[in-house]
C-alpha cells in the first residue's frame, strides 16, 4: 500500500465565514481569555490526566510553554525547533539531533543536552539517550523511520521541574499561576523566538458550555468550546468559528469482561443497526465525518478501505439475542443524545438494548460503553496504540511489529471486523473566537494539536 504523506491535508478548516481583514496593525499587550470544560489537576508530565479532555488541554499548554526537538507546521511538514538538524543510522535505530545554541528556559537557565536527555528519558525508559556536546543521541530498541514525527508531539516537550513542581520550558509563555479553576500563562521574556504579542493567556477550567457561550457573547471570553449542536446558533450569531481535522472518535466499546458481550452475533447486529449518517447529519448538525474505522483517513490514508457497503452486508438482527446494557457519561449532553438515537436504531431491528447513564469515572457493569477517544498523535502507530488504550475494555489486540500502513491496516481491520469496537463518527474540535482576536488562522493550531499563540494579538477596545 502506498504510504500517505501527512501533508495531504492541512490541520484546520474554517466552518464559518471569515472576518474582514484586521483594522489595526499587530500590537503588543493584552490577555487572551480561554474557557474550557476540561479539568486539569496537575501539569506534571508524569501525572496521568483525569480524562481525554484533560490530556488534550494539558498538551496544548505544553505547546505554549515548551518546545520539542522538531515541530510540525500546519501542512504536516517537519521543521527544526530545539534541534537544527538530525540524521539517522543503523537502519533508523540510531538518531543524532544537533541542538540549537542560545536557548534558555523561562527562568533564564540555558538549555543543555543533559536536560534534553533527562526529559526524554523520563518519558521513554526503553530508549538509550546520551548527551554528546551540543547534540543528543537516541538509540531505539527497534527501527523507527518516523522518529522525528513522534518527537514533534506534546508528550516529548522538553520540560524541567521548577519551584513547587511547576514545569519550566523554552516556549513563548511560562506558567505564572495554577489553581484547580484557573491557569495563567505569562509571556516568556527569555524566549529564543522573541516575545509573543500577548502579555498573557488566562485559561478558566471546568466551565459549562452554556456559561462559555454567555461569556463569549458578553466579550468576557476570547476563545470558547463549541459543541456540534451549537454550530448553527453560532453561525446565526455571526460568531467566528474554527474547526480542526476530525480528531475525536465516538465509538461503542464492548467490555471483554461481559459474558453477553462475547456474543458475536449481538455485536454484529448492533454494528449494522446504527444509522451513522443520521447521527452526524441530525444530532451533530453535519459536523465531523461518519466513521467506519478507528483512525481517520486524514491520518491513516487507508480508512476509505473500510467501506460502509461492507457494514451493510451484515445481519441487522437475529432472534434470541440477549438483552444488554449500554453505558455512557450522563454528564455529557452529546453522548446522552447519541445514546438515545442508538437505542432507537437498535430496538428497531429487534435488539433489546437498555441504556445505563453513569457518573463520570464511575464503575459500570454494563456490557458496552459509548465513549469519546481523542487521536493523541500524528504518528499512525502511536495514535492506534493510544486509541486502543483510551477505549479500553475490548478484547486485547496485538500491535503489528511493523509501522507500515499495510501492517497497521491489518491490525485495525482485525479490531473493526470483530465488532468489539464499533466506530460511529469522527468529531473535530470547534472553537468560537472573540471579536478582538486577530491573526488566528491555520498556523495558530499545529497539525499535532497544539495552540501556537506566538503571533496572535488582540485589538484594543
C-alpha positions as CSV (number, residue, x, y, z in Angstrom):
1,X,0.0,0.0,0.0
2,X,1.3,3.4,-0.9
3,X,2.5,5.4,2.1
4,X,0.4,8.5,2.5
5,X,2.2,11.7,3.4
6,X,0.8,13.8,6.3
7,X,0.9,17.0,4.2
8,X,-2.1,15.8,2.2
9,X,-4.4,17.9,4.4
10,X,-3.9,21.0,6.4
11,X,-4.7,20.8,10.1
12,X,-7.7,23.1,10.2
13,X,-10.6,24.5,8.3
14,X,-12.9,27.4,8.8
15,X,-16.5,26.5,9.4
16,X,-17.9,30.0,9.3
17,X,-17.4,33.0,7.0
18,X,-14.0,34.6,7.6
19,X,-14.0,38.0,9.0
20,X,-12.7,41.1,7.2
21,X,-9.0,42.0,7.4
22,X,-7.8,43.4,10.7
23,X,-8.3,47.1,11.1
24,X,-5.2,47.5,13.2
25,X,-1.5,46.5,13.0
26,X,-0.2,43.8,15.3
27,X,0.1,45.2,18.8
28,X,1.7,44.0,22.0
29,X,-0.2,43.6,25.2
30,X,-3.4,42.2,26.5
31,X,-4.7,38.9,27.9
32,X,-6.3,36.2,25.8
33,X,-9.1,34.7,27.8
34,X,-9.8,31.0,27.1
35,X,-12.6,28.9,28.7
36,X,-12.8,25.2,28.7
37,X,-14.9,22.4,30.2
38,X,-11.8,20.3,30.9
39,X,-10.4,19.9,34.4
40,X,-6.6,19.7,34.9
41,X,-5.4,18.7,38.3
42,X,-1.7,18.7,37.5
43,X,0.8,20.0,34.9
44,X,3.3,17.3,35.9
45,X,4.1,15.4,32.6
46,X,4.4,12.1,34.6
47,X,0.9,12.6,36.2
48,X,-1.9,10.7,34.4
49,X,-4.7,13.1,33.2
50,X,-8.1,12.6,34.7
51,X,-9.8,12.5,31.2
52,X,-9.1,12.6,27.5
53,X,-10.2,16.3,27.6
54,X,-7.7,17.0,30.4
55,X,-5.0,15.3,28.4
56,X,-5.8,17.4,25.3
57,X,-5.7,20.6,27.3
58,X,-2.5,19.8,29.1
59,X,-0.9,19.0,25.8
60,X,-2.0,22.4,24.4
61,X,-0.4,24.1,27.5
62,X,2.8,22.2,26.9
63,X,2.8,23.6,23.3
64,X,2.7,27.1,24.8
65,X,5.3,26.7,27.5
66,X,7.8,24.3,25.9
67,X,9.4,23.3,22.7
68,X,10.3,19.9,21.1
69,X,13.4,18.9,19.1
70,X,11.3,19.1,15.9
71,X,7.9,20.6,15.1
72,X,5.1,20.1,12.6
73,X,3.7,23.1,10.7
74,X,0.1,23.4,9.6
75,X,0.8,21.4,6.4
76,X,2.4,18.5,8.2
77,X,6.0,19.4,7.3
78,X,8.7,18.5,9.8
79,X,10.8,21.6,10.7
80,X,13.7,22.1,13.2
81,X,12.8,23.5,16.6
82,X,15.2,22.9,19.5
83,X,17.3,20.9,17.1
84,X,18.8,22.4,14.0
85,X,19.3,19.1,12.1
86,X,19.1,15.4,12.6
87,X,20.4,12.2,11.0
88,X,19.8,8.5,11.4
89,X,22.0,5.4,11.2
90,X,21.8,1.7,11.8
91,X,18.5,1.3,9.8
92,X,16.8,4.2,11.7
93,X,17.6,2.7,15.1
94,X,20.2,5.4,16.0
95,X,19.4,9.1,15.7
96,X,21.5,12.2,16.4
97,X,20.0,15.6,16.9
98,X,22.2,18.8,16.8
99,X,20.9,21.3,19.4
100,X,20.2,24.9,18.8
101,X,22.5,27.4,20.5
102,X,21.4,30.3,22.7
103,X,18.2,28.7,24.0
104,X,17.1,29.4,27.6
105,X,14.3,28.1,29.9
106,X,11.8,30.7,31.0
107,X,13.7,31.2,34.3
108,X,16.9,32.1,32.3
109,X,18.7,28.8,32.7
110,X,20.5,27.8,29.5
111,X,19.3,24.7,27.7
112,X,22.0,22.0,27.6
113,X,22.0,18.5,26.1
114,X,21.7,16.8,29.6
115,X,18.3,18.5,30.2
116,X,17.0,17.1,26.9
117,X,18.3,13.7,27.8
118,X,16.5,13.9,31.2
119,X,13.2,15.0,29.8
120,X,13.1,12.3,27.1
121,X,14.4,9.5,29.3
122,X,11.6,10.1,31.8
123,X,9.1,9.6,29.0
124,X,10.9,6.7,27.2
125,X,12.8,4.5,29.6
126,X,13.4,1.9,26.9
127,X,15.3,4.4,24.8
128,X,19.1,4.8,25.3
129,X,19.6,8.6,25.2
130,X,23.0,10.2,25.7
131,X,24.4,13.7,25.5
132,X,27.1,14.4,23.0
133,X,28.4,18.0,23.5
134,X,25.8,20.1,21.6
135,X,23.9,17.1,20.4
136,X,21.7,14.3,21.7
137,X,21.9,10.7,20.5
138,X,18.9,8.3,20.7
139,X,19.3,4.6,20.3
140,X,16.0,2.8,19.9
141,X,15.1,-0.9,20.6
142,X,13.8,-1.2,17.0
143,X,13.9,0.7,13.8
144,X,11.7,3.9,13.7
145,X,12.0,5.8,10.5
146,X,9.3,8.2,11.7
147,X,11.0,9.1,15.0
148,X,11.2,12.9,14.2
149,X,7.4,12.8,13.6
150,X,7.0,11.2,17.0
151,X,9.2,13.8,18.7
152,X,7.0,16.6,17.4
153,X,4.3,15.5,19.8
154,X,3.4,17.3,23.1
155,X,4.5,14.3,25.2
156,X,8.1,14.9,24.0
157,X,8.1,18.5,25.2
158,X,11.4,19.4,26.8
159,X,10.5,20.4,30.3
160,X,12.2,20.6,33.7
161,X,10.7,21.0,37.1
162,X,10.7,24.4,38.7
163,X,9.8,25.7,42.2
164,X,6.7,23.9,43.6
165,X,6.9,21.4,40.7
166,X,5.7,23.9,38.1
167,X,7.1,22.8,34.7
168,X,9.5,25.1,33.0
169,X,10.1,25.2,29.3
170,X,11.6,27.2,26.5
171,X,8.3,28.2,24.8
172,X,6.8,31.6,24.3
173,X,4.9,31.5,27.6
174,X,5.5,30.4,31.2
175,X,3.2,29.2,33.9
176,X,2.5,32.2,36.2
177,X,-0.4,30.8,38.2
178,X,-2.0,27.3,38.5
179,X,-5.2,26.6,40.5
180,X,-7.9,24.0,40.0
181,X,-10.1,26.6,38.4
182,X,-7.6,28.9,36.6
183,X,-4.3,28.8,34.8
184,X,-2.4,31.9,33.8
185,X,0.5,31.8,31.3
186,X,2.7,34.9,31.1
187,X,4.8,36.0,28.1
188,X,8.3,34.5,28.4
189,X,10.9,37.3,28.3
190,X,13.7,34.8,27.7
191,X,12.1,33.1,24.6
192,X,14.6,32.4,21.9
193,X,12.0,33.2,19.2
194,X,11.2,36.6,20.6
195,X,8.4,37.9,22.8
196,X,4.8,36.9,21.9
197,X,2.4,39.8,21.2
198,X,0.1,38.8,24.1
199,X,1.1,39.6,27.7
200,X,-0.7,36.6,29.0
201,X,-3.2,33.8,28.4
202,X,-5.8,33.0,31.1
203,X,-7.5,29.6,31.0
204,X,-10.6,29.1,33.0
205,X,-11.2,25.4,33.8
206,X,-14.3,23.3,34.3
207,X,-16.6,25.9,32.7
208,X,-20.0,24.6,31.4
209,X,-20.6,25.1,27.7
210,X,-23.6,27.4,28.4
211,X,-21.5,29.7,30.6
212,X,-18.7,29.8,28.0
213,X,-21.2,30.9,25.3
214,X,-22.6,33.7,27.5
215,X,-19.1,34.9,28.3
216,X,-18.2,34.9,24.6
217,X,-21.3,36.9,23.7
218,X,-20.6,39.4,26.5
219,X,-17.0,39.9,25.5
220,X,-15.7,38.2,28.6
221,X,-14.0,35.4,26.7
222,X,-11.9,35.3,23.6
223,X,-11.8,31.5,22.9
224,X,-14.5,29.0,23.9
225,X,-15.5,25.5,23.0
226,X,-18.5,24.9,20.7
227,X,-20.3,21.5,20.6
228,X,-21.6,20.4,17.2
229,X,-25.2,21.1,18.4
230,X,-24.2,24.8,18.9
231,X,-22.7,25.4,15.5
232,X,-25.9,26.6,13.8
233,X,-26.6,29.1,16.6
234,X,-23.0,30.4,16.4
235,X,-23.3,31.0,12.7
236,X,-26.6,32.7,13.1
237,X,-25.0,35.0,15.7
238,X,-22.1,35.8,13.3
239,X,-19.5,34.2,15.6
240,X,-16.2,33.2,14.0
241,X,-15.7,29.5,14.2
242,X,-12.5,27.4,13.9
243,X,-12.6,23.7,13.3
244,X,-9.8,21.2,13.5
245,X,-9.5,18.0,11.5
246,X,-11.7,15.3,12.9
247,X,-9.6,14.2,15.8
248,X,-12.0,12.6,18.3
249,X,-13.6,9.2,17.8
250,X,-17.0,8.4,19.2
251,X,-17.4,4.6,19.4
252,X,-19.3,1.8,21.1
253,X,-16.8,-0.4,23.1
254,X,-18.0,-3.9,24.2
255,X,-16.5,-5.0,27.5
256,X,-14.4,-8.2,27.4
257,X,-15.5,-9.0,31.0
258,X,-19.1,-9.3,30.0
259,X,-20.4,-12.7,29.0
260,X,-23.2,-11.1,27.0
261,X,-20.6,-9.0,25.0
262,X,-18.9,-12.2,23.9
263,X,-21.9,-13.0,21.7
264,X,-20.5,-12.1,18.2
265,X,-24.0,-12.1,16.6
266,X,-25.1,-9.4,19.1
267,X,-22.0,-7.2,18.4
268,X,-22.5,-7.7,14.7
269,X,-26.2,-6.8,14.8
270,X,-25.6,-3.7,16.8
271,X,-22.9,-2.5,14.5
272,X,-25.2,-2.9,11.5
273,X,-28.2,-1.3,13.2
274,X,-26.7,2.2,13.9
275,X,-27.5,4.8,11.3
276,X,-24.2,6.7,11.4
277,X,-25.3,9.2,8.8
278,X,-28.3,10.2,10.8
279,X,-26.1,10.7,13.9
280,X,-23.8,13.1,12.0
281,X,-26.4,14.9,10.0
282,X,-29.2,15.4,12.6
283,X,-27.6,15.2,16.1
284,X,-24.2,16.6,15.1
285,X,-25.5,19.1,12.5
286,X,-23.2,17.7,9.8
287,X,-20.1,18.4,11.8
288,X,-17.5,15.7,11.6
289,X,-17.4,12.5,9.5
290,X,-19.1,9.1,9.5
291,X,-16.5,6.7,10.9
292,X,-16.2,3.1,9.8
293,X,-12.5,2.8,11.0
294,X,-10.6,3.7,14.2
295,X,-8.1,6.1,12.6
296,X,-9.5,8.9,10.4
297,X,-8.5,8.9,6.8
298,X,-6.5,12.2,7.0
299,X,-4.1,10.4,9.4
300,X,-4.1,6.8,8.2
301,X,-4.6,7.2,4.4
302,X,-6.4,3.8,4.3
303,X,-9.7,4.5,6.1
304,X,-11.6,4.5,2.8
305,X,-11.0,0.8,2.5
306,X,-13.4,0.3,5.4
307,X,-16.5,0.9,3.2
308,X,-20.0,1.4,4.6
309,X,-21.1,-1.2,2.0
310,X,-19.3,-3.9,3.8
311,X,-21.2,-3.0,7.0
312,X,-24.5,-3.0,5.2
313,X,-23.9,-6.6,4.3
314,X,-24.0,-7.7,8.0
315,X,-27.2,-9.1,9.5
316,X,-29.4,-6.4,11.1
317,X,-30.9,-8.5,13.7
318,X,-31.1,-12.1,15.0
319,X,-33.8,-13.9,17.0
320,X,-33.0,-14.9,20.6
321,X,-30.2,-12.4,21.3
322,X,-30.0,-11.5,25.0
323,X,-30.8,-8.0,26.4
324,X,-27.7,-5.9,27.1
325,X,-26.8,-2.6,28.7
326,X,-25.1,0.4,27.0
327,X,-23.4,2.8,29.5
328,X,-22.4,6.4,28.8
329,X,-21.3,9.5,30.7
330,X,-24.6,11.1,32.0
331,X,-22.8,14.5,32.4
332,X,-22.0,14.6,28.6
333,X,-25.1,16.0,26.7
334,X,-23.7,14.9,23.4
335,X,-23.2,11.3,24.5
336,X,-26.6,11.3,26.1
337,X,-28.3,12.4,22.8
338,X,-26.3,9.9,20.7
339,X,-27.1,7.1,23.1
340,X,-30.8,7.8,22.8
341,X,-30.7,7.6,19.0
342,X,-28.5,4.4,19.1
343,X,-31.1,2.8,21.3
344,X,-33.9,3.7,18.9
345,X,-32.0,2.2,15.9
346,X,-31.2,-1.0,17.9
347,X,-34.7,-1.6,19.1
348,X,-36.0,-1.1,15.5
349,X,-34.2,-4.3,14.5
350,X,-35.3,-6.3,17.5
351,X,-32.3,-5.8,19.8
352,X,-33.1,-5.4,23.5
353,X,-30.8,-2.5,24.3
354,X,-31.1,-0.7,27.7
355,X,-29.3,2.5,28.5
356,X,-27.2,2.9,31.6
357,X,-26.3,6.5,32.3
358,X,-23.5,6.8,34.8
359,X,-21.4,9.4,36.6
360,X,-18.0,10.3,35.2
361,X,-15.4,7.8,36.1
362,X,-18.0,5.5,37.8
363,X,-17.6,1.8,37.5
364,X,-20.3,0.2,35.4
365,X,-21.3,-3.4,34.9
366,X,-22.7,-2.6,31.5
367,X,-22.0,-4.8,28.6
368,X,-20.8,-1.9,26.4
369,X,-19.9,1.7,26.7
370,X,-20.5,4.7,24.4
371,X,-17.2,6.6,24.6
372,X,-15.1,9.5,23.2
373,X,-11.4,8.9,22.4
374,X,-9.1,11.6,21.1
375,X,-6.5,11.0,18.5
376,X,-3.3,11.5,20.5
377,X,-0.6,11.6,17.8
378,X,0.0,12.1,14.2
379,X,2.2,9.0,14.2
380,X,-0.1,6.3,13.0
381,X,1.2,3.5,15.2
382,X,1.3,5.7,18.3
383,X,-2.2,7.0,17.5
384,X,-3.5,3.5,17.1
385,X,-1.9,2.3,20.3
386,X,-3.2,5.2,22.4
387,X,-6.6,4.9,20.9
388,X,-7.0,1.3,21.9
389,X,-5.7,2.2,25.4
390,X,-8.2,5.1,25.7
391,X,-11.1,2.9,24.6
392,X,-10.1,0.1,26.9
393,X,-12.3,-2.9,27.9
394,X,-12.3,-4.6,24.5
395,X,-10.6,-7.8,23.6
396,X,-6.8,-7.3,23.6
397,X,-5.2,-6.6,20.2
398,X,-1.6,-7.3,19.4
399,X,0.1,-4.4,17.8
400,X,1.9,-5.1,14.5
401,X,5.7,-5.4,14.5
402,X,5.9,-3.0,11.6
403,X,4.9,0.6,11.3
404,X,3.9,0.2,7.6
405,X,0.4,1.2,6.6
406,X,-0.2,-2.4,5.5
407,X,0.5,-3.8,8.9
408,X,-1.5,-1.2,10.7
409,X,-4.4,-1.6,8.4
410,X,-4.4,-5.4,9.1
411,X,-4.4,-4.8,12.8
412,X,-7.2,-2.2,12.6
413,X,-9.2,-4.5,10.3
414,X,-9.0,-7.2,13.0
415,X,-10.5,-4.9,15.6
416,X,-13.2,-3.4,13.4
417,X,-14.3,-6.8,11.9
418,X,-14.7,-8.3,15.3
419,X,-17.1,-5.5,16.4
420,X,-15.5,-5.3,19.8
421,X,-15.1,-1.6,18.9
422,X,-17.8,-0.1,16.7
423,X,-16.7,3.3,15.3
424,X,-19.5,5.8,14.8
425,X,-18.4,9.3,14.0
426,X,-15.2,11.4,14.0
427,X,-15.6,14.8,15.5
428,X,-13.4,18.0,15.1
429,X,-12.6,20.4,17.9
430,X,-14.7,23.5,17.3
431,X,-13.9,26.9,18.9
432,X,-15.7,30.2,18.9
433,X,-13.4,33.2,18.6
434,X,-14.0,36.7,20.2
435,X,-14.3,39.8,18.0
436,X,-11.0,41.3,19.2
437,X,-8.8,38.2,18.4
438,X,-6.5,38.7,15.4
439,X,-4.2,36.5,13.3
440,X,-6.0,33.3,14.4
441,X,-5.7,31.2,11.3
442,X,-4.5,27.7,10.4
443,X,-0.9,28.3,11.7
444,X,-2.4,29.1,15.1
445,X,-3.0,25.4,15.6
446,X,-0.5,22.8,14.6
447,X,-1.2,19.5,13.0
448,X,0.0,17.9,16.2
449,X,-2.9,19.6,18.1
450,X,-1.2,22.4,20.0
451,X,-2.0,26.0,20.2
452,X,0.6,28.3,18.6
453,X,-0.2,31.7,20.0
454,X,3.2,33.3,19.4
455,X,1.7,35.6,16.7
456,X,-1.9,36.1,17.9
457,X,-2.8,39.5,19.2
458,X,-5.9,41.4,20.4
459,X,-7.3,44.6,19.1
460,X,-7.8,47.4,21.7
461,X,-11.3,48.0,23.0
